[in-house]
């Protein structure tokens, strides 16, 4: 029985592209295989390659979920907002398209929210392969730390992730449901009514810290964030990347998107431009470096070649600037934007 078609589900799952498309099948199959709790599903497809597009169209027809496609790449919060406009259930789950879930994951999230009144519920989020073995996030802290020293007031962002890198087998027996300060968009469930207070997700945060922003807004609005470790999911980041992932990946982790996100976060929360920001500015492009450039050099030469890497880094920054400028001209000015819906 297709539980997503049961009458009046309380939950809508929104799947949004994170940084690539090559995990789409595993992600969708995992959700349908391991989710026994009734749900609706909205899949937001931001310009996936043709084979993934055809697969999603076939799955939407067979399983009856709503498929929304754009002919341009989407920043994560923009994709989530596209899906959010179609949500009419009590809860919404935001989940990235590179996540695998485990049996009972959704049921445990709903039980936590119902029993605690939580606004946001995070599962225990793992990272990498093999699945469900290494912790990425077991809750954490978010906020703004205000300090005054020698007549100077500073406002610094707080982001702390608990248990990252620890083995699930070592930690999970000691974890229990608890109030926390941080959830991540890899997977989180949100009480839909909170958006009446805080508005939709902030699309000015193109590629970083959008989860911190949401948690701070929820706290500011009097809501709460909980960790429910009975619910377990894993996100599987690249590498390796397929060639059809590269364009989106380079845009998703572009210098321009990160700079714009950091500046927006700074201005929105009146943050001091301290060492945190300076470190971020100095490391622009690092993901592309270790995900694309370093593996490429090693595959060509069988070892690291610093001179070649430095040359490719310069080329990468120029190409990245071209890609983001072209994208902004076409798709951030309200032109040539087409959205199709299939169910």
C-alpha positions in Angstrom: 0.0 0.0 0.0 1.3 3.5 -0.9 1.1 5.3 2.4 1.7 8.6 0.8 -1.8 8.3 -0.7 -3.6 7.7 2.7 -6.2 10.2 3.6 -5.2 13.4 5.4 -1.6 12.8 6.3 -0.1 15.2 8.8 3.3 15.5 7.1 4.5 16.7 3.7 8.1 15.8 2.7 9.9 18.3 0.5 12.9 16.9 -1.3 15.3 19.6 -2.5 18.6 19.4 -4.4 21.6 20.0 -2.2 24.7 19.9 -4.4 24.4 17.1 -7.0 21.8 14.8 -8.7 23.6 11.5 -8.8 22.1 10.2 -5.5 18.5 10.9 -6.6 17.5 7.2 -7.1 18.9 6.1 -3.8 17.3 9.0 -2.0 13.8 8.5 -3.3 13.9 4.7 -3.0 15.0 5.0 0.6 12.1 7.3 1.5 9.5 5.0 -0.1 11.1 1.8 1.3 11.5 3.0 4.9 8.6 5.4 5.5 5.6 3.6 6.9 4.0 6.7 8.4 1.5 8.4 6.1 3.0 11.4 4.1 2.6 13.6 1.1 5.7 14.1 -1.0 6.7 17.2 -3.1 9.9 16.7 -5.1 11.5 20.0 -6.3 13.7 19.3 -9.3 16.0 22.1 -10.2 17.2 21.4 -13.7 18.5 17.8 -13.2 20.1 16.1 -16.2 17.8 14.3 -18.7 18.1 10.8 -17.3 17.2 12.0 -13.8 14.4 14.1 -15.1 12.9 11.1 -16.9 13.3 8.9 -13.8 11.5 11.5 -11.6 8.7 11.9 -14.1 8.2 8.1 -14.1 8.3 7.8 -10.3 5.9 10.8 -9.9 3.4 9.0 -12.2 3.8 5.7 -10.5 3.8 6.9 -6.9 1.5 9.9 -7.1 3.8 12.5 -5.7 4.0 16.1 -6.8 7.0 16.9 -9.0 7.9 20.5 -9.5 10.7 21.2 -12.1 12.5 24.3 -13.1 14.7 24.7 -16.1 17.4 26.4 -14.0 19.4 25.4 -11.0 18.1 26.3 -7.5 19.7 27.5 -4.3 18.5 25.2 -1.5 16.2 27.7 0.3 14.7 28.8 -3.0 13.9 25.1 -3.8 12.4 24.6 -0.3 10.2 27.7 -0.6 8.9 26.5 -4.0 7.8 23.3 -2.3 6.6 25.1 0.9 4.0 27.1 -1.2 2.2 23.8 -1.8 2.2 22.5 1.8 -1.1 22.3 3.7 -0.2 19.8 6.4 0.6 20.2 10.1 4.2 19.4 9.6 6.7 19.7 6.8 10.0 17.7 6.4 12.8 19.3 4.5 15.2 16.6 3.3 18.1 16.9 0.8 18.3 14.7 -2.3 21.5 13.0 -1.0 20.0 11.5 2.1 19.1 7.9 3.0 16.6 7.2 5.8 16.0 4.2 8.2 12.8 2.4 9.1 10.6 4.5 11.5 12.5 7.7 10.9 9.4 9.8 10.2 7.2 8.2 12.9 9.7 9.0 15.6 10.0 12.7 14.4 6.2 13.1 14.6 5.9 11.4 18.0 8.6 13.8 19.3 6.8 16.9 18.0 3.4 15.7 19.3 4.7 14.8 22.8 6.9 17.8 23.3 5.2 20.5 21.2 8.5 21.1 19.4 8.6 23.5 16.5 11.6 21.8 14.8 12.7 18.2 15.3 16.0 16.9 14.1 16.9 13.2 13.6 20.3 11.9 14.4 22.1 12.8 11.2 25.0 10.7 10.0 27.5 11.3 7.2 29.3 9.4 4.5 29.4 5.7 3.6 28.8 3.1 4.9 25.4 4.4 5.8 24.3 5.2 9.4 27.7 4.6 11.0 29.3 8.1 11.6 27.6 11.0 13.2 27.3 14.3 11.4 25.0 16.2 13.8 23.4 15.2 17.1 22.0 18.7 17.8 24.0 21.7 18.8 23.9 25.4 19.4 23.0 28.5 17.4 22.6 32.1 18.2 24.4 35.4 18.6 26.9 36.1 21.4 27.0 39.7 22.4 30.0 41.0 24.3 31.1 44.4 25.4 34.8 45.0 26.2 36.6 48.3 26.7 33.5 50.1 25.4 33.3 48.1 22.2 30.4 45.7 21.6 30.8 42.7 19.4 28.1 40.4 18.0 29.4 36.9 17.0 27.6 34.0 15.4 27.2 30.8 17.4 27.2 27.5 15.5 28.2 24.4 17.4 27.5 20.8 16.2 27.5 18.0 18.7 29.1 14.6 18.3 30.4 15.1 14.7 32.7 12.3 13.6 31.8 10.0 16.5 30.6 6.5 15.7 26.9 5.8 16.1 27.5 2.5 17.9 29.6 4.3 20.5 27.2 7.3 21.1 23.6 6.4 20.3 22.9 4.2 23.4 23.6 7.3 25.5 21.6 9.7 23.4 18.0 10.6 24.3 15.3 12.9 23.1 16.3 16.4 24.3 15.9 20.1 23.6 18.7 21.4 21.5 19.7 24.6 19.7 20.5 23.4 16.2 19.0 21.3 13.4 20.3 20.9 9.8 18.5 21.0 6.5 19.9 17.6 5.6 16.8 16.5 7.3 14.5 18.3 9.8 10.8 18.4 10.5 9.1 21.7 11.1 5.7 22.7 12.5 4.2 24.5 9.5 2.4 27.2 11.5 5.8 28.7 12.5 6.1 30.2 9.0 3.1 32.5 9.8 5.4 34.1 12.5 8.8 34.0 10.8 7.9 34.2 7.1 9.3 31.9 4.4 12.9 30.7 4.3 15.4 33.4 3.6 16.6 33.2 0.0 19.3 35.7 0.6 21.2 32.9 2.2 22.2 31.2 -1.1 24.5 28.4 0.2 25.5 28.6 3.8 24.2 29.1 7.4 20.5 28.9 6.3 19.9 26.3 9.0 21.5 28.5 11.7 19.3 31.4 10.5 16.1 29.3 10.8 17.0 28.0 14.3 17.6 31.5 15.5 14.4 32.8 14.0 12.4 29.9 15.6 14.0 30.7 19.0 13.3 34.4 18.6 9.6 33.5 17.9 9.4 31.4 21.1 9.6 28.1 19.4 11.8 25.1 20.3 14.2 22.7 18.6 14.5 19.0 19.7 16.8 16.1 18.8 15.1 12.8 18.4 17.9 10.1 18.2 15.4 7.3 17.6 15.1 8.8 14.1 18.3 8.1 12.1 19.3 9.3 8.6 22.5 9.7 6.6 23.6 12.3 4.1 26.0 11.1 1.5 28.1 14.0 0.0 30.3 13.8 -3.0 32.9 13.1 -4.2 32.8 11.2 -6.4 30.8 13.4 -8.7 29.5 12.6 -12.1 30.2 15.1 -14.9 26.5 15.9 -15.0 26.8 17.1 -11.4 29.7 19.5 -11.9 27.9 22.6 -13.2 25.4 22.6 -10.4 28.1 21.8 -7.8 30.3 24.7 -9.0 27.3 27.1 -8.8 26.1 25.8 -5.4 29.5 26.3 -3.8 30.5 29.3 -5.9 32.5 32.2 -4.5 29.7 34.7 -5.3 27.0 32.7 -3.6 29.1 32.2 -0.5 30.1 35.8 -0.3 26.5 37.0 -0.8 25.3 34.6 1.9 27.9 35.7 4.4 27.3 39.4 3.8 23.5 38.8 4.1 23.9 36.9 7.3 26.2 39.6 8.7 23.8 42.4 7.9 20.6 40.5 8.9 21.9 39.7 12.4 24.1 42.8 12.8 27.2 40.7 13.3 30.7 41.9 13.8 32.9 41.1 10.8 35.5 39.3 12.9 37.9 36.5 12.4 35.1 34.1 11.6 34.2 36.1 8.5 37.8 36.7 7.5 38.5 33.0 7.6 35.5 32.3 5.5 36.5 34.9 2.9 40.0 33.5 2.7 38.8 30.0 2.1 36.4 30.7 -0.8 36.4 27.9 -3.3 37.8 25.3 -0.9 35.1 22.8 -1.6 35.7 22.9 -5.3 39.4 22.6 -4.7 39.3 19.4 -2.7 36.3 17.9 -4.5 37.2 18.7 -8.1 40.7 20.0 -8.5 42.7 17.7 -6.2 41.1 14.5 -7.4 41.6 15.6 -11.0 45.3 16.2 -10.5 45.8 12.9 -8.7 44.0 11.0 -11.5 46.2 12.7 -14.1 49.6 12.5 -12.3 49.0 9.8 -9.7 50.1 12.3 -7.0 49.7 15.8 -5.8 51.3 18.5 -8.1 51.1 21.8 -6.3 52.0 23.9 -9.3 49.3 22.3 -11.4 46.8 22.7 -8.6 47.6 26.4 -8.2 47.1 26.9 -11.9 43.8 25.1 -11.9 42.6 27.0 -8.9 43.2 30.3 -10.8 41.3 28.9 -13.8 38.5 27.6 -11.5 38.0 31.1 -9.9 37.7 32.7 -13.4 35.3 30.0 -14.6 33.3 30.2 -11.4 32.9 34.0 -11.9 31.7 33.4 -15.4 29.1 30.8 -14.3 27.7 32.8 -11.5 27.5 36.0 -13.5 25.7 34.2 -16.4 23.3 32.5 -14.0 22.5 35.8 -12.2 21.9 37.6 -15.5 19.5 34.8 -16.7 17.7 33.6 -13.6 18.0 36.1 -10.7 16.4 38.9 -12.6 13.0 37.2 -13.0 13.5 36.3 -16.6 13.2 32.9 -18.4 11.9 31.2 -15.2 9.6 28.3 -15.9 8.2 25.9 -13.4 6.3 22.8 -14.3 4.2 20.6 -12.0 3.4 17.0 -12.4 1.4 14.6 -10.3 
